Amino acid sequence: MSHPGLTKIIKKILRPGCDNVPSVLAGCVPEWLQGTLLRNGPGLFKVGDTEYNHWFDGMALIHSFTFKDGEVYYRSKFLRSDTFKKNTKANKIVVSEFGTMIYPDPCKNIFSKAFSYLLAAIPDFTDNNLINIIRYGEDYYASSEVNYMNQIDPITLDVIGKMNYRNHIALNLATAHPHYDDEGNTYNMGTALMRFGMPNYVIFKVPVNEHKKPALRKVKQVCNIPFRSTLFPSYFHSFGMTENYIIFVEQPFKLDILRLATAIFRSVNWASCLKYDKEDITLIHLVDKKTGKAVSTKFYTDALVVFHHINAFEDDGHVVFDMITYKDSNLYEMFYLANLRKETHEFIETNKVNFSPPVCQRFVLPLTVDKDTPNGTNLVRLKDTTAKAVMQRDCSLYCLPETIFEGLELPGMNYKFNGKKYRYFYGSRVEWTPHPNKIGKVDIVTRKYIEWTEEDCYPSEPVFVASPGAVEEDDGVILSSVVSLNPKISPFMLVLNAKTFEVIARASIDASIHMDLHGHFIPTQNRERQPLFL
């Protein structure tokens, strides 16, 4: 039997797009649930006779689920990026991606090509924005982790225009996981490599800016953080934010700049330019959002890999933040398509030994540090955590996390509690395979865990939407798009009671739906002000 999960999606020839397909409902969608859930992820893995090597390379397919008056409607469309247009015009893959490097035509002047590449140092990246849907001002963008984004119409899914961060702020890379404050401002982080002065990490703010388009024209730099190692900057997929602070984890999962700049001549892909140094430490930077100044205390912990932060908040003179950590970087390797196409038993044998489960860990940073504190003293005073921050001889603090739960990824929460003390988070269950077949809910206080699962079904990340006027943190619904290996089960939108995980409704869709990555829920009313997203 083929490996359950992506194999079916990889082999499937997706339709060019679906427009406003009505669903077949079982159960009742709450009347108050009005809005559109946008989803993004790789959807096309073969062009002509050429194929991508990695699941993160596939061309972006945007799809949406619109909830209106108790009904659910589905729409999908490939992101008409420049990359998509070039590939389809040539009927082959002509633009390099994360794990698939396309080499220059040998008939062209290789010396001219080499000179231009060395001048640029950092290659021009693809605009195949397949990771998330994010908001700046009133505009929505398909985003990945490079300097390009594509603005989309959230209703039709058409591309409105291509956006380059470099036209507004000096960045080569930026995350697809920004934060939004209560006023509607967007905070994000990026990396400035060569050609922009000294390389550093950049934290920036985009004001809500209702009357100016694009909102990025009013971008403000909050802070620069120098690289710990000039030629080996840390890779980061997300960051943390509280009411007053930004948390940046400079992990020893590093990007080799020289290897990146010369990848095309070494015949290696960009993925191979990321290396994990298990002998290094992980630095934790704490930056004041208002002043842009980093807290002077050096916080650090053991080597780890992190992709997703869950939440962060301030509590009695401490900054508390939770994130999903790994002991190595093997997760990326599991997503090579050759690996995913293996037979079930072979896949298990190949990956189970190397599989590093995701672990939700809580870190606590004391804001007040007395330099005269004796060496070895734990400065964490909170009573509801076992996390520690231990004074070292050089007055740095060695942080020991508390483990909250093992086995959940793609975390989400009630975003009204973003930056505030919270109790619940939701996620996709990851066990021996990267393909989730369960979604779950963790109560951080009681450590109770509940989940939804169904045989042969693979749900997307859970998205929380609060009930109107909700007071309790988990008063609302969970939304997840589900694909199935069973030909008798159509893809469906799952609606769960967020408190109990009982099924409220499932809306079956007569269309080809792909497994995706991240998304953004836009309420029908006042949608710019309510970023209920992941």
C-alpha positions as CSV (number, residue, x, y, z in Angstrom):
1,M,0.0,0.0,0.0
2,S,1.3,3.5,-0.8
3,H,2.1,5.8,2.1
4,P,-1.1,7.5,3.3
5,G,-1.2,11.2,3.0
6,L,0.3,13.2,0.1
7,T,0.7,10.4,-2.4
8,K,-2.9,10.6,-3.6
9,I,-2.6,14.4,-3.8
10,I,0.7,14.2,-5.7
11,K,-0.6,11.7,-8.3
12,K,-3.9,13.5,-8.7
13,I,-4.3,16.0,-11.6
14,L,-6.0,18.9,-10.1
15,R,-8.7,20.9,-12.0
16,P,-7.6,24.3,-13.1
17,G,-10.0,25.9,-10.6
18,C,-13.4,25.7,-9.1
19,D,-15.8,28.6,-8.8
20,N,-18.3,29.0,-6.1
21,V,-19.1,25.3,-5.7
22,P,-22.0,24.7,-3.2
23,S,-21.5,22.1,-0.5
24,V,-23.7,19.2,0.7
25,L,-24.3,19.8,4.4
26,A,-24.6,17.3,7.2
27,G,-25.5,19.1,10.4
28,C,-26.1,22.8,10.8
29,V,-23.5,25.5,10.3
30,P,-24.2,28.3,12.9
31,E,-26.0,31.2,11.4
32,W,-23.6,33.6,13.0
33,L,-20.6,32.1,11.1
34,Q,-20.3,34.6,8.2
35,G,-17.1,35.0,6.3
36,T,-14.4,33.4,4.2
37,L,-11.6,31.0,5.2
38,L,-8.7,31.4,2.7
39,R,-6.2,28.6,2.5
40,N,-2.9,28.3,0.8
41,G,-0.5,25.5,-0.1
42,P,1.3,23.6,-2.8
43,G,-1.1,22.2,-5.4
44,L,0.8,21.4,-8.6
45,F,3.9,19.2,-8.6
46,K,4.4,18.4,-12.3
47,V,4.6,20.8,-15.3
48,G,4.9,19.0,-18.7
49,D,7.5,16.3,-18.3
50,T,9.3,18.0,-15.3
51,E,8.5,17.4,-11.6
52,Y,9.4,19.2,-8.4
53,N,11.5,17.4,-5.8
54,H,10.0,18.7,-2.6
55,W,6.4,19.2,-1.4
56,F,7.2,22.8,-0.4
57,D,8.1,23.4,-4.1
58,G,4.6,22.8,-5.7
59,M,2.9,25.8,-7.3
60,A,0.6,27.6,-5.0
61,L,-3.1,26.8,-5.1
62,I,-5.4,29.2,-3.2
63,H,-8.8,28.0,-2.1
64,S,-11.6,29.5,-0.1
65,F,-14.6,28.3,1.9
66,T,-17.3,31.0,2.2
67,F,-19.8,30.7,5.0
68,K,-23.1,32.5,4.3
69,D,-26.5,32.1,5.9
70,G,-25.8,28.5,7.0
71,E,-24.4,27.4,3.7
72,V,-20.8,26.8,2.6
73,Y,-19.4,27.5,-0.9
74,Y,-16.0,26.5,-2.3
75,R,-13.7,28.2,-4.7
76,S,-10.1,27.4,-5.8
77,K,-7.6,29.0,-8.2
78,F,-3.9,28.5,-8.9
79,L,-1.9,31.6,-7.9
80,R,-1.2,33.4,-11.2
81,S,2.3,34.4,-10.1
82,D,5.1,35.2,-12.5
83,T,6.5,31.8,-11.7
84,F,3.3,30.1,-12.6
85,K,3.1,32.0,-15.9
86,K,6.7,31.2,-16.9
87,N,6.4,27.5,-16.1
88,T,3.0,27.1,-17.9
89,K,4.2,29.0,-20.9
90,A,7.3,26.9,-21.2
91,N,5.4,23.7,-20.3
92,K,8.2,22.8,-17.9
93,I,9.6,24.0,-14.6
94,V,11.9,26.9,-15.4
95,V,12.0,28.7,-12.0
96,S,14.0,27.3,-9.1
97,E,12.3,26.5,-5.8
98,F,13.3,25.5,-2.3
99,G,14.2,21.9,-3.2
100,T,14.3,22.0,-7.0
101,M,17.1,23.9,-8.6
102,I,16.8,24.8,-12.3
103,Y,20.2,25.3,-14.0
104,P,21.1,27.8,-16.7
105,D,20.8,26.8,-20.4
106,P,24.4,25.7,-21.3
107,C,23.9,27.4,-24.7
108,K,23.8,30.8,-22.9
109,N,26.9,32.8,-22.0
110,I,27.9,31.1,-18.7
111,F,30.5,33.6,-17.9
112,S,28.0,36.5,-18.1
113,K,25.6,34.5,-16.0
114,A,28.2,33.7,-13.4
115,F,29.3,37.4,-13.2
116,S,25.7,38.6,-12.7
117,Y,25.1,35.9,-10.0
118,L,28.3,36.8,-8.1
119,L,27.4,40.5,-8.3
120,A,24.0,39.8,-6.8
121,A,25.4,37.4,-4.2
122,I,21.9,36.5,-3.2
123,P,19.7,35.0,-5.9
124,D,16.5,36.5,-7.1
125,F,13.8,34.2,-5.6
126,T,10.6,32.8,-6.9
127,D,7.3,34.5,-6.3
128,N,5.5,31.1,-5.9
129,N,3.9,32.3,-2.6
130,L,2.5,29.0,-1.2
131,I,2.7,29.3,2.6
132,N,0.1,31.7,4.0
133,I,-2.4,34.5,3.4
134,I,-1.4,37.6,5.3
135,R,-2.8,41.1,5.7
136,Y,-1.2,44.5,5.4
137,G,-3.6,47.4,5.9
138,E,-6.7,46.4,3.9
139,D,-4.8,44.3,1.5
140,Y,-4.4,40.5,1.4
141,Y,-1.3,38.7,0.1
142,A,-0.3,35.2,-0.7
143,S,3.0,35.0,1.0
144,S,6.0,32.7,1.5
145,E,9.4,33.6,3.0
146,V,11.0,35.7,0.3
147,N,10.9,39.3,-0.7
148,Y,8.0,38.8,-3.2
149,M,4.3,38.6,-2.4
150,N,1.2,38.5,-4.6
151,Q,-1.8,40.6,-3.6
152,I,-5.0,38.7,-4.1
153,D,-8.7,39.5,-4.3
154,P,-10.1,37.5,-1.3
155,I,-13.4,37.0,-3.1
156,T,-12.3,36.0,-6.6
157,L,-8.8,34.8,-5.7
158,D,-7.4,36.7,-8.7
159,V,-3.9,38.2,-8.4
160,I,-4.2,42.0,-8.2
161,G,-0.4,42.7,-8.3
162,K,3.0,41.6,-7.3
163,M,4.7,43.2,-4.4
164,N,8.4,43.5,-3.6
165,Y,9.4,44.2,0.0
166,R,12.6,45.7,-1.3
167,N,10.7,48.7,-2.8
168,H,9.7,49.7,0.8
169,I,12.3,48.2,3.2
170,A,15.7,46.6,2.8
171,L,14.9,42.9,3.1
172,N,15.7,39.7,1.2
173,L,13.5,37.4,3.3
174,A,10.4,37.9,5.5
175,T,8.2,35.5,7.5
176,A,4.7,34.5,6.4
177,H,3.5,34.6,10.0
178,P,3.1,38.3,11.0
179,H,1.3,39.5,14.1
180,Y,-1.6,42.0,14.3
181,D,-2.3,44.3,17.2
182,D,-5.7,45.4,18.5
183,E,-5.5,48.6,16.3
184,G,-5.0,46.6,13.1
185,N,-1.3,47.3,12.7
186,T,0.9,44.5,11.4
187,Y,4.3,43.5,12.8
188,N,6.6,41.2,10.9
189,M,10.3,40.2,10.8
190,G,12.7,39.7,8.0
191,T,16.4,39.2,7.1
192,A,18.6,41.7,5.3
193,L,21.5,40.0,3.7
194,M,24.2,41.4,1.3
195,R,23.8,44.6,-0.7
196,F,21.9,46.3,2.1
197,G,24.8,47.3,4.3
198,M,25.6,45.2,7.4
199,P,23.5,42.0,7.5
200,N,20.9,41.9,10.2
201,Y,17.4,40.8,11.3
202,V,14.8,43.4,10.8
203,I,11.6,43.9,12.9
204,F,9.1,46.2,11.2
205,K,5.6,47.6,11.6
206,V,3.0,48.3,8.9
207,P,0.4,50.8,10.2
208,V,-3.3,50.0,9.4
209,N,-3.2,53.0,7.0
210,E,-6.7,52.8,5.7
211,H,-6.4,55.5,3.1
212,K,-3.0,54.7,1.5
213,K,-2.4,51.7,-0.8
214,P,-0.3,49.7,-0.5
215,A,0.0,49.9,3.2
216,L,3.6,48.9,2.9
217,R,4.4,52.4,1.8
218,K,4.1,53.5,5.4
219,V,6.3,50.6,6.8
220,K,8.3,51.6,9.9
221,Q,11.5,49.8,11.1
222,V,11.2,48.9,14.7
223,C,14.6,47.3,15.4
224,N,17.7,45.8,13.8
225,I,19.4,42.8,15.4
226,P,22.9,41.9,14.1
227,F,23.6,38.4,13.0
228,R,25.5,36.3,15.6
229,S,27.5,35.0,12.6
230,T,27.7,37.2,9.5
231,L,27.8,34.3,7.0
232,F,25.4,32.0,8.9
233,P,22.2,33.8,9.8
234,S,19.5,31.9,11.7
235,Y,16.5,30.6,9.7
236,F,13.2,31.6,11.3
237,H,9.6,30.9,10.3
238,S,7.8,32.9,13.0
239,F,8.4,35.0,16.1
240,G,6.6,35.9,19.3
241,M,4.9,39.1,20.4
242,T,3.4,40.4,23.7
243,E,1.8,43.8,24.4
244,N,5.2,45.4,24.9
245,Y,7.8,43.0,23.5
246,I,9.0,41.1,20.4
247,I,10.6,37.7,21.0
248,F,13.0,36.5,18.4
249,V,14.6,33.0,18.8
250,E,18.0,32.9,17.0
251,Q,18.3,29.2,16.5
252,P,21.3,27.2,15.3
253,F,19.4,26.1,12.2
254,K,21.4,28.3,9.9
255,L,21.5,29.5,6.3
256,D,24.9,29.2,4.7
257,I,25.2,32.5,2.7
258,L,28.2,31.5,0.5
259,R,26.6,28.2,-0.3
260,L,23.3,30.0,-1.2
261,A,25.1,32.5,-3.4
262,T,26.9,29.8,-5.3
263,A,24.2,27.0,-5.2
264,I,23.6,27.1,-9.0
265,F,27.3,26.5,-9.7
266,R,27.6,23.7,-7.1
267,S,24.6,22.0,-8.5
268,V,22.8,22.0,-5.1
269,N,19.4,23.3,-4.2
270,W,18.6,26.1,-1.7
271,A,17.3,23.5,0.8
272,S,20.8,22.2,1.2
273,C,22.0,25.6,2.3
274,L,20.2,25.1,5.6
275,K,22.3,23.4,8.3
276,Y,21.6,22.5,11.9
277,D,24.4,22.8,14.5
278,K,23.4,20.7,17.4
279,E,26.6,21.8,19.3
280,D,25.6,25.4,19.3
281,I,23.2,27.4,21.6
282,T,19.9,29.1,20.9
283,L,19.9,32.8,21.6
284,I,16.6,34.5,22.7
285,H,16.3,38.2,21.9
286,L,13.7,40.3,23.7
287,V,13.0,43.7,22.0
288,D,10.9,46.6,23.4
289,K,8.3,47.3,20.7
290,K,8.0,51.0,21.6
291,T,11.7,51.9,21.9
292,G,13.1,49.3,19.5
293,K,15.9,48.5,22.0
294,A,16.8,45.0,23.0
295,V,16.7,44.0,26.6
296,S,20.4,43.9,27.8
297,T,20.2,40.5,29.5
298,K,21.5,37.6,27.5
299,F,19.0,34.7,27.4
300,Y,19.9,31.4,25.9
301,T,18.9,27.8,25.8
302,D,20.1,24.5,24.3
303,A,20.2,23.8,20.6
304,L,16.7,23.4,19.1
305,V,14.7,23.9,15.9
306,V,11.5,25.9,15.9
307,F,9.1,26.8,13.1
308,H,5.9,27.9,14.9
309,H,5.4,30.1,18.0
310,I,2.1,29.5,19.7
311,N,1.7,32.6,21.9
312,A,3.5,34.9,24.3
313,F,2.4,37.2,27.2
314,E,3.6,39.2,30.1
315,D,3.0,37.9,33.7
316,D,4.2,39.5,36.9
317,G,7.5,40.8,35.7
318,H,8.2,38.0,33.2
319,V,7.7,37.3,29.5
320,V,6.3,33.9,28.9
321,F,6.3,32.3,25.4
322,D,5.3,29.0,24.0
323,M,6.5,27.4,20.8
324,I,6.8,24.1,19.0
325,T,10.3,22.8,19.1
326,Y,12.3,19.9,17.6
327,K,15.6,18.3,18.5
328,D,16.8,18.4,14.9
329,S,15.9,19.6,11.4
330,N,14.9,16.2,9.9
331,L,11.3,17.3,9.3
332,Y,12.2,19.1,6.1
333,E,13.8,15.8,4.8
334,M,10.6,13.9,5.3
335,F,8.8,16.2,2.7
336,Y,10.9,15.3,-0.3
337,L,8.4,13.7,-2.8
338,A,10.6,10.7,-3.3
339,N,10.3,10.0,0.4
340,L,6.5,10.6,0.5
341,R,6.0,8.2,-2.4
342,K,7.5,5.2,-0.5
343,E,5.4,2.3,0.5
344,T,4.0,2.6,4.0
345,H,6.3,0.1,5.7
346,E,9.4,1.5,3.9
347,F,8.4,5.1,4.9
348,I,8.0,4.1,8.5
349,E,11.3,2.2,8.6
350,T,13.2,5.1,6.9
351,N,11.8,7.9,9.0
352,K,10.8,6.5,12.4
353,V,14.3,6.4,13.7
354,N,15.1,9.9,12.5
355,F,11.6,11.3,13.4
356,S,11.9,14.1,16.0
357,P,8.4,14.7,17.4
358,P,7.2,18.3,17.8
359,V,7.2,19.4,21.5
360,C,5.2,22.3,22.9
361,Q,7.6,24.0,25.3
362,R,7.2,27.1,27.6
363,F,10.0,29.5,28.2
364,V,10.0,32.2,30.9
365,L,12.2,35.3,30.8
366,P,12.5,37.4,34.0
367,L,12.4,41.1,33.1
368,T,14.3,42.2,36.3
369,V,17.7,40.7,36.7
370,D,20.0,41.6,39.7
371,K,23.6,41.1,38.5
372,D,24.6,40.3,42.1
373,T,22.3,37.2,42.1
374,P,24.4,34.1,43.0
375,N,25.4,31.8,40.2
376,G,23.0,28.9,39.7
377,T,19.9,30.8,41.0
378,N,16.6,30.3,39.2
379,L,15.1,33.8,38.7
380,V,11.7,32.6,37.6
381,R,9.2,33.5,40.4
382,L,6.0,32.3,38.7
383,K,4.2,29.5,40.6
384,D,2.3,27.9,37.7
385,T,5.3,26.8,35.6
386,T,8.4,24.6,36.1
387,A,10.3,26.6,33.5
388,K,13.6,28.1,34.8
389,A,16.0,30.9,34.0
390,V,19.3,30.2,35.8
391,M,21.9,32.8,36.5
392,Q,25.3,32.1,35.0
393,R,28.8,33.4,35.9
394,D,28.7,35.9,33.0
395,C,25.3,37.2,34.2
396,S,23.5,35.5,31.3
397,L,20.4,33.4,31.9
398,Y,20.3,29.8,30.9
399,C,16.6,29.0,30.1
400,L,15.2,25.6,30.8
401,P,11.7,25.1,29.3
402,E,8.7,23.4,30.6
403,T,7.2,20.7,28.4
404,I,3.4,21.2,27.9
405,F,2.5,18.6,25.3
406,E,4.2,16.4,22.7
407,G,2.9,15.7,19.2
408,L,1.0,18.8,17.9
409,E,2.1,21.1,15.1
410,L,0.5,24.0,13.1
411,P,-0.7,25.6,16.4
412,G,-3.6,28.0,16.5
413,M,-5.6,29.8,19.2
414,N,-8.3,32.3,19.9
415,Y,-6.4,35.3,18.4
416,K,-8.2,37.7,20.7
417,F,-5.8,36.3,23.3
418,N,-2.7,36.8,21.2
419,G,-0.1,38.5,23.4
420,K,-2.2,37.8,26.4
421,K,-2.3,35.1,29.0
422,Y,-4.3,32.2,27.5
423,R,-5.4,28.7,28.3
424,Y,-6.1,26.7,25.1
425,F,-4.3,26.0,21.9
426,Y,-5.3,23.8,18.9
427,G,-3.1,21.9,16.5
428,S,-2.6,19.1,14.0
429,R,-1.5,15.8,15.5
430,V,1.9,14.7,14.2
431,E,3.1,11.2,15.1
432,W,5.4,9.0,12.9
433,T,4.4,10.9,9.7
434,P,4.3,14.6,8.9
435,H,0.8,14.2,7.5
436,P,-1.8,14.9,10.3
437,N,-4.7,12.6,10.6
438,K,-6.0,14.2,13.8
439,I,-6.6,17.7,15.1
440,G,-6.5,18.3,18.9
441,K,-7.0,20.8,21.7
442,V,-4.7,21.2,24.7
443,D,-5.8,22.8,28.0
444,I,-2.5,24.3,29.3
445,V,-3.9,24.5,32.9
446,T,-5.2,21.0,33.3
447,R,-3.1,19.4,30.6
448,K,-6.2,17.7,29.3
449,Y,-6.2,16.8,25.6
450,I,-9.2,16.0,23.2
451,E,-9.1,15.3,19.5
452,W,-11.1,14.7,16.4
453,T,-10.1,11.9,14.0
454,E,-11.7,9.8,11.3
455,E,-10.3,6.8,9.4
456,D,-8.6,7.7,6.1
457,C,-9.2,11.4,6.7
458,Y,-6.5,14.1,6.8
459,P,-7.5,17.5,8.3
460,S,-5.8,20.8,7.7
461,E,-4.6,23.0,10.6
462,P,-7.5,23.9,12.9
463,V,-8.7,27.6,12.7
464,F,-10.6,29.0,15.7
465,V,-13.5,31.5,15.1
466,A,-15.1,33.0,18.2
467,S,-18.9,33.1,18.8
468,P,-20.4,36.6,18.7
469,G,-20.0,38.2,22.1
470,A,-18.0,35.3,23.5
471,V,-16.5,35.7,26.9
472,E,-14.9,32.3,27.5
473,E,-11.7,31.7,25.5
474,D,-12.9,28.5,23.8
475,D,-16.5,29.7,23.0
476,G,-16.5,29.3,19.2
477,V,-15.9,26.8,16.4
478,I,-13.0,25.1,14.9
479,L,-12.7,25.0,11.1
480,S,-10.6,22.5,9.2
481,S,-10.7,21.3,5.5
482,V,-10.4,17.6,5.3
483,V,-9.3,15.3,2.4
484,S,-9.8,11.5,2.4
485,L,-8.1,8.5,0.8
486,N,-11.5,6.8,0.7
487,P,-13.1,7.4,-2.8
488,K,-16.5,7.2,-1.2
489,I,-15.7,10.2,1.0
490,S,-15.7,13.6,-0.7
491,P,-13.4,16.4,0.7
492,F,-15.3,18.4,3.3
493,M,-15.2,21.4,5.6
494,L,-15.3,20.3,9.2
495,V,-17.0,22.5,11.8
496,L,-16.4,21.5,15.4
497,N,-17.6,22.9,18.7
498,A,-14.3,24.4,20.1
499,K,-15.2,23.5,23.7
500,T,-16.0,19.8,23.2
501,F,-14.7,18.9,19.7
502,E,-18.1,17.5,18.8
503,V,-19.0,17.8,15.2
504,I,-21.5,20.6,14.5
505,A,-21.5,20.2,10.7
506,R,-19.5,18.9,7.7
507,A,-19.9,20.4,4.3
508,S,-18.9,18.0,1.5
509,I,-17.4,19.5,-1.6
510,D,-17.6,18.0,-5.1
511,A,-14.1,19.1,-6.1
512,S,-10.5,18.2,-5.9
513,I,-9.1,19.7,-2.7
514,H,-5.4,19.6,-1.8
515,M,-3.6,19.4,1.5
516,D,-2.5,22.8,2.4
517,L,-0.4,24.8,4.9
518,H,-1.9,27.9,6.4
519,G,-4.7,30.3,6.0
520,H,-6.7,33.3,7.2
521,F,-10.4,33.7,8.2
522,I,-12.0,37.0,7.1
523,P,-15.3,37.8,8.8
524,T,-17.9,39.3,6.6
525,Q,-18.5,42.2,8.9
526,N,-15.5,44.5,9.7
527,R,-13.1,41.9,8.3
528,E,-10.1,44.2,8.3
529,R,-10.2,44.5,12.1
530,Q,-10.6,40.8,13.0
531,P,-7.5,38.8,11.9
532,L,-8.7,35.4,13.0
533,F,-5.9,33.5,11.3
534,L,-3.0,31.1,11.6
